Amino acid sequence: MADLSKLDALLPQSIGFDGKTLTSSAAGKPDDGNFSDILKSALNSVNNAQYEADQAVKRVLSGESDDIHDTMIALQKADVSLKMMLEVRNKILEAYQEVMRTQI
């Protein structure tokens, strides 16, 4: 069984969006440790990484920024976090299928 603390280390930092600006904060763990809350938090983190990467690309393409290095880092963070989330999904589906095959 995988250690969930390692899962947090692979996810990028949480980026909040209030409708106008991005605000950076450290990725926090859900208070009650509920499985669904952990999944929601991880999905939000992946979504935020994708959003941050998209905004970085838009800034470079519009000429606002010429920092290709940070843009590529944001793209790689988004890519890695999405791939990891897909692997977590695959493991959850495998576990569900195994439970459904279990005879009572």
Number of C-alpha atoms within 10 A of each C-alpha: 3 6 7 9 9 9 14 17 10 12 21 20 18 21 20 17 13 7 6 6 9 14 10 11 10 9 16 13 13 14 8 8 9 10 10 10 14 18 15 13 18 23 16 15 25 26 17 20 27 20 19 22 22 15 15 22 20 14 15 14 11 10 10 10 14 12 13 12 9 14 21 14 13 22 20 16 21 24 16 17 23 20 13 16 19 12 12 14 13 12 12 12 12 12 12 11 11 10 10 10 9 7 5 4
